[in-house]
């Protein structure tokens, strides 16, 4: 399903004006509904296809000149109009984990929208959310650059995660009854199955689900939200790494740490919990 894709250039284009502007000609007057999702805007804009993009265009990620080809896999199922933004955001997050969105590369909303078969608006909104999360940054007149991370940032994320989560898990190990931990066993086993598939994105999702369920036992929604944000950032590949660089064997080893951690939490072995969590975070799990 395509949703209002008219009004922006594809890969290799010379750029566009606002959504609804005629990219090939002169002035155009009309009301812009931005794919039916945004408030109506009226106005006149003049200039041909070579006109320099405006300041607002730069922020909105409209320019496509010099952009690497979009190599993202097409969605497996048609995107639904009722939740396009959320589905695009999820797809972009997956592409970050798999490395299909390459660290250091610049992508524009129109080119990504062409790939997804939607208007530029939900893609732009999703990219702006990723900007807030620190995954991408705005490049004026070009689009959005995927942030390049190094070993130091990964180590810092591991340290912060440990400072937040280790005390909570130690408290939970001493207070949560064994039967509550038994309820998390299917999630731990699901991470092993996901790791066995060799799909980094599938494993990343099941990994977060297990950690989220453990921390949810503390009853602190803000803690869960902050910890998940840090966890998601720790799953992005490092600069210079190839897509899918984390191999199946490494994923399986990481997943088995979940079952070992759950065993230690169940019996209240605080020393093992402390050791396992520290090692797990250093492995970006």
N, C-alpha and C positions, 0 to 999 in steps of 0.2 A: 504494500500500500504506500502510495506517495502522498505526502501532505504538503501542498503549497510550495513546491520546490522552485517555481518560476521566480526569477528576480535575482539570482546569484550565479556567478561563473563557476565552471567546473575546473578540474585540474588544468594547470597551464594557462588559465585565463589572465586577463590583464587587471582584474579587480572589479568591484561593483560599488554601487552607491548603496543607499538604504534599500531595504527590502521593498520591492514594488517599483524601483527605479528602472527605467529602460536602459540596460547596459550598453546598447548599441547606438544611442542617439542623443537627442537634445533634451530640452526641458520636458518634464512630465508632471502633470498636476493630478492629484487624486488622493484618495484615502487609503492608508496602509493599515491593514489589520494584522500584518506579520504572521501570516499562516493561520489566521483565525484564533490565535492564542493571546495576543497582546492587545492593549488599548488602541483605538483608532488614532491615526495621526494624519494630518493634512499638511501639504506644503508643496513648494515648487523647488526643483533642483535642476540645474542646467549643467551642461558639459558632456563631452563624449566619453568614450571608453577609456581614454588616456588621462582623464581628469584625475588629479591626486585624491586619494581617499581622505575624507574628513577625519577630525579627531575622534568623533564618535565611532566611525567605521573601524578605526584602529583598535579601540577597546572591544568592539563587538566581534573582532576576528574575521573581517571581511576580505582582506587582501590575500591573494593566492600566488603571487609571482614568486618563483624560486622555491616553491614548496615541494618536499619529497612526495612521491606517489603514496596515496593512502593504501596500505596493504592489509587493512583490517579485514577479517573474515566477515562476510555478510551474515546478518542475523539468521539463526536457524528457522525462526518463525516470524511471520509478518508482525511489525510493530503495531500495537493497538493505540488508537487515537486517544483514549481516555488516560493513558499513562505513558505517553511518549517520552516526556522528559526523564522520568524515573528509569525507563528501560534504556534510554541512551546513556544515562549516567552509569548504570550498571555495566553496560557494554564497554564503556570507556574505562571504567575501573578494572574490568577483566583484561582489557588490552594493555593497561599499565603493568599488571602482574605478569602477563605472558611476554611482555617486551614488544608486542606489536606496535605500541606507541613508543618509539625509540627515544631514550634519554638524549636530550640536546636537539632533537628534531622539532621543527615548527609546523603546526597544522592549523588550518583555518576552518571556521565553522561551515562555510559553504561546501568545501570539498568533503568534509566528514559527513555533512548532511546528504550529499549526493550518494555517498557510500551506503548510508542507512536508509535512504529513500524517504526522507522527511524534510521539512523546511529547516532553515538555518536556526530558527528561534530555539527549539528545544536543545539543539546541540550547543548553541551559544550559552544557554542557561546552565547546561551540564558542565561546560568548560569553566564557567564562572564559579561554580561550586567547587570544582577541582582546584581552582586558583585559591579559594579560601582554605582548602585542605593542604595546600603547599605542593600539589602534584605538578601543576603547570604554572606558567607566568605569562602575562600579556606581553606581546612584542608589538609595539606600535606599527600600524600599517601592514602587518603581516598575519598575525593570528596569535597562537598560543604555543609556547615552547615547553616541552616536557623537561622538568627540572632534572639536572644531573646530580646524582648523589655519590658520595664516596664512602670508604670504610669508616671514616670518623663519624659521619652522621649516623650510620648504622649502629656503631658502638654507643653513641649518645642515646639513641632510641632504646637500645637494650638496657642501658643504665636507668633511664627514666621509667621504663616499664617495670624493672625490678624494684625500684624504690616505691612504686605504687602498688604493685600486685603481690610481692612477696609477703609483706605484713598482713595483707588481707587473707591470703591463702593459709598462712600460719594460724591466724585466728579461726578461720573456718575449719581447719584440720582439728582444732582443739574443741570445737563446739558443735559441728554438724554431725548428726547421727549417721551411722553406716548405711542405713536404708536410703537416705537422701543421696549419698554418693552413688549407690547402686543404680539410681535413676539416670545417672549420667553415663553409665557404661555404654549404651548404644551410640552415644555421640563420640566417645573415644574410639570405639570400633569402626565407626564411619570414617574417621580420619585415616585409619589404616587402609580401608578399602579405597578411599580417594587417592591416597598415596600410591597404591598399587596400580592405579590407572595411568600413572605417569603424567597426568594433566596438572600442571602447576596451578591453574585457575581453580579447578575443582578442589584441589587440596587446600588452597588458600581459604576458600569459603568454608569448608568443613573445619579447618583449623580455628578460624575465628568463632565459629558456632560453639565449639567445645569450650574455648576460653571464656566466651560470653556467658555460657551456662554456669560455669564454675563461679565467676564473679557475681552473677545475679543472685547467688545464695546469700550474699552480704546484704541484699535489700537496698542498695544504693544505686539509683539509676544514673546519677551523674558520674559515678565511678565507672560504671559499665560503658557509658558513652565515651568518656575520655580514653579509657583503656583500649576500646575498639579502634578509635581514631589512630592512636599510636601503633597498634598492631597492624592496621591496614598500611600505614606508611612504611613499616618495617618489611612489608612484603614486596615493595617495589624493587625492581632490579637495580643493581649498581650501574654507574656510568661505564660504558665499554663492555658490558657483559652481553653475551649473545642471548636471543630469545630462548627460553626454556633451559637456561644454563644449569639450573638446579636439577640434577638427575633423579631418576626414579628411586635408586637405592638411597639417596640422601633424604628424599621425601619419606620413604618408608621408615628409616631410622628415626626421623623427627616425629613421625606419627606414633611409633612405639613408646616414645617418651611420654605421650599423653596417657597411655594405659599404665605405665609405671608410676606416673604422678598420681593418677586416680587411686592406685593401690596404696600409695603412701598416705594420701589424704584420708582414705577409708579407715586405716588403722591408726591414724594420728601420729605418724612418724615425722616429727618436725624437722629433724636433721636431713632426712632424705628429701622432704618437700623443698627445703631451702636450696639444697644442692641441685635438684632436678630443674627447678624453675630458673635458676641462674644459668645453667648450661643450655636450657631450652631457648631462653631469650638471646643468648649469644649466637645461637644458630638461626636467629630470626624466625623462630617458630611461633 
